[in-house]
Amino acid sequence: MSSSWAPASFYASLIDRIGAADAGVDRASLQSQIERARHGAASRLRCVVRKDFDLVAAFGSNKMDLVFSQAAFEHFDDVARTVQQLSAVCKPGAIIVAEIDLKTHSRWIRDKDPNNIYRYSDAVYGAFWFRGMPNRVRPYQYRDLFEQHGWSEVSIIPIEQANGLDGEFSVHRQFKHSRNQMSYLSIVLCARKTSVSAGEPQL
């Protein structure tokens, strides 16, 4: 299970951030719980890995106060289902902070043509499908999905953009509308869970 954890430096930085926000935080206790969990000992922290990615079955409903996601959403095959399940496991008032990489992921193309994956029709792109490939969901679609499932204060913050209008041209026609914000190469999505949406799975 240790391979599912981020490098130790990540958790050290996280503890520093938490400590800076709340001077009363017991940093030593946090560090101890992380180290115990990383080595498979009894801990208040859990690392859960599921092939079916069933969040409700893994955590139950109405459990989470904070969700942090690092470059994961762009790899989900069914983003709508993921948001629906995430909404079920989160408590009202829960916050999500998700960095989403919208670019092409192929290393030799990524820097030269970051919007390459948007230059093809669904049929052509789908012909090369493999599990976990970038899903081409655009920022406005993430916003719509979260709002539909009871999240508010949804903000989309670009953290990397193409120079000028580069990236808005030579894409497939389904991505040409300005709402796609093709100059956005990576974003942070922040939102707050405010209600239960219709059709959410409940335990």
C-alpha positions in Angstrom: 0.0 0.0 0.0 3.0 2.3 0.5 3.1 3.0 -3.2 -0.3 4.7 -3.0 1.1 7.4 -0.8 2.7 10.7 -1.9 6.4 11.4 -1.0 7.1 12.2 2.6 8.0 15.8 1.7 4.3 16.4 0.6 3.0 15.5 4.0 5.7 17.7 5.7 4.5 20.6 3.6 0.9 19.8 4.3 1.5 19.8 8.1 3.4 23.1 7.8 0.4 24.6 6.0 -2.1 23.3 8.6 0.1 24.6 11.4 0.4 28.0 9.8 -3.4 28.2 9.6 -4.0 26.9 13.2 -1.3 27.4 15.8 -3.1 24.9 18.1 -2.5 22.0 15.8 -0.4 19.2 17.3 2.1 18.7 14.5 3.9 15.9 16.1 0.6 13.9 16.4 -0.2 14.5 12.8 3.2 13.4 11.7 3.0 10.3 13.9 -0.4 9.3 12.4 0.9 9.7 8.9 4.0 7.6 9.6 1.9 4.9 11.2 -0.5 4.8 8.3 2.3 4.7 5.7 3.9 1.7 7.4 0.6 -0.2 7.9 0.3 0.3 11.6 -2.9 1.3 13.4 -3.7 4.9 12.7 -6.5 7.4 12.5 -5.7 7.8 8.8 -6.7 5.3 6.1 -5.4 4.7 2.6 -8.1 3.1 0.5 -7.4 1.6 -2.9 -10.4 0.1 -4.9 -10.4 -1.1 -8.5 -14.1 -0.3 -8.8 -13.6 3.3 -7.5 -16.9 3.1 -5.6 -16.6 6.0 -3.2 -19.9 5.4 -1.4 -19.0 1.7 -0.7 -15.5 2.8 0.5 -16.5 5.6 2.8 -20.2 5.7 3.4 -22.4 8.7 3.0 -22.1 12.1 4.7 -18.6 11.5 6.0 -16.1 14.0 4.4 -15.3 17.6 5.4 -12.5 18.2 2.9 -11.5 16.7 -0.4 -8.2 17.4 -2.1 -7.5 16.1 -5.6 -4.2 16.4 -7.5 -4.4 15.8 -11.3 -7.0 13.0 -11.0 -10.3 14.3 -12.5 -9.0 14.4 -16.0 -8.4 10.6 -15.8 -11.9 9.6 -14.7 -13.9 7.7 -17.4 -17.2 8.8 -15.9 -16.8 12.2 -14.3 -20.6 12.6 -13.7 -20.7 9.4 -11.7 -17.6 10.5 -9.7 -19.1 13.8 -8.8 -22.4 12.2 -7.9 -20.6 9.8 -5.5 -18.3 12.5 -4.2 -21.4 14.5 -3.4 -22.9 11.6 -1.5 -19.8 11.0 0.7 -19.4 14.7 1.5 -21.1 16.5 4.4 -23.0 19.7 3.9 -20.3 22.5 4.1 -17.6 20.2 2.8 -15.0 21.8 0.6 -13.2 20.4 -2.5 -10.0 21.7 -3.9 -9.1 19.9 -7.1 -6.2 20.6 -9.5 -7.2 19.4 -13.0 -4.7 19.1 -15.9 -6.5 19.8 -19.1 -3.5 19.2 -21.4 -2.4 16.5 -23.7 -0.5 13.9 -21.6 1.9 12.5 -24.2 5.3 13.6 -23.1 6.7 14.5 -26.5 3.6 16.4 -27.6 2.6 18.0 -24.2 4.9 21.0 -24.4 4.7 21.7 -28.1 1.0 21.2 -28.6 -0.8 21.0 -25.2 -4.3 21.1 -26.8 -3.6 18.2 -29.2 -6.2 15.9 -27.7 -8.9 18.4 -28.7 -8.1 18.4 -32.4 -10.1 15.2 -33.1 -13.7 14.1 -33.2 -15.1 11.9 -30.4 -15.0 8.9 -32.9 -11.3 9.4 -33.7 -10.3 10.1 -30.1 -12.4 7.1 -28.9 -10.7 4.8 -31.3 -7.5 5.2 -29.3 -9.3 4.8 -25.9 -7.5 3.2 -22.9 -8.5 3.3 -19.3 -7.4 6.5 -17.6 -6.7 8.5 -20.8 -7.5 12.2 -20.5 -11.3 12.7 -20.8 -11.5 16.1 -22.5 -14.0 17.5 -20.0 -13.7 21.3 -20.1 -13.9 23.7 -17.1 -17.6 24.8 -17.7 -18.6 21.1 -17.7 -17.0 20.6 -14.3 -18.8 23.6 -13.0 -22.1 22.4 -14.3 -21.7 18.9 -12.8 -20.8 20.2 -9.4 -23.6 22.7 -9.3 -26.1 20.0 -10.5 -25.0 17.8 -7.5 -25.5 20.4 -4.8 -22.2 22.3 -4.7 -22.1 26.1 -4.6 -19.4 28.8 -4.7 -17.8 26.9 -7.5 -14.8 28.7 -8.8 -12.5 27.8 -11.7 -9.0 29.3 -11.3 -6.6 28.9 -14.2 -3.0 28.1 -13.1 -1.6 27.6 -16.6 -2.8 29.3 -19.8 -1.7 29.3 -23.4 -0.2 32.6 -24.6 -2.8 34.9 -26.1 -5.4 33.0 -28.0 -3.2 30.1 -28.8 -5.1 26.9 -28.5 -8.5 28.2 -29.6 -7.9 27.5 -33.2 -7.4 24.3 -35.1 -9.4 22.3 -32.5 -12.3 20.1 -33.5 -15.6 22.1 -34.0 -17.1 20.8 -30.7 -14.4 22.7 -28.8 -14.4 26.0 -30.8 -17.1 27.7 -28.7 -15.6 30.3 -26.4 -17.2 28.6 -23.4 -14.6 25.8 -23.7 -11.9 28.3 -22.6 -9.3 26.5 -24.7 -6.5 28.8 -23.4 -6.9 27.2 -20.0 -4.3 24.4 -19.8 -4.7 23.6 -16.1 -7.1 24.8 -13.4 -8.0 24.6 -9.7 -11.6 23.9 -9.0 -12.9 25.0 -5.6 -16.5 24.4 -4.3 -18.6 24.0 -1.2 -21.2 21.2 -0.7 -24.5 22.9 0.3 -27.3 20.4 -0.4 -28.2 16.9 -1.5 -29.0 16.7 -5.2 -31.8 14.5 -6.6 -30.7 11.0 -7.4 -27.6 10.9 -5.2 -26.9 7.5 -3.8 -27.6 7.2 -0.1 -26.8 4.5 2.4 
